[in-house]
Amino acid sequence: MTSARSFDGGPLAQRLAAGIRSRAEAMAAGGDPPMLAVLSLHPPAPSVMFVRRLAEVGAGLAVSVSAHEAADIGDLQARVARANDDPRTHGITIATPLPSDVDAAGMIARLDHAKDVDGLHPRNAGAVAQGGPGFVPATAAAIIALLLDQGVG
């Protein structure tokens, strides 16, 4: 029987944050500050708090977070298209859950896969599943990084 093991992710989080901040500052110094667009449609309260927290964390990492609430599905589709086409927008996330009458998979598929920071676009999910390059969902990436950092695996 194995015993439970507790991990302290604080030091790893600090190292990762320093690396992100350094890269973000270098991008900004080159005239291309990193920007994350957070798109939502009638966000439930947890999503509003999550977006607020993203903006706080982004500020600490020298990453701008731009939140946009769509009025309806057509507006959300238009906002996705604009974020896809905007060269100043480096990453996009769609706040979930989306209302039940919205085709969430179809909305995710509208994202430019190269800007899909959640790794949900079919091209990213497929590439990662096959061991190729692509965005990996943040929670999964964090767990793997923590396990590797702690010498597990």
Buried (B, 14 or more C-beta within 10 A) or exposed (E): EEEEEEEEBEEBBEEBEEEBBEBBBEBBEEEEBBBBBBBBBBBBEEBBEBBEEBBEEBEEBBBBBBBBBBEEBEBBBEBBEEBBEBEEBBBBBBBBEBEEEBEBEEBBBBBBBBBBBBBBBEBBBEBBEEEEEBBBBEEEBBEEBBEEBBEEE
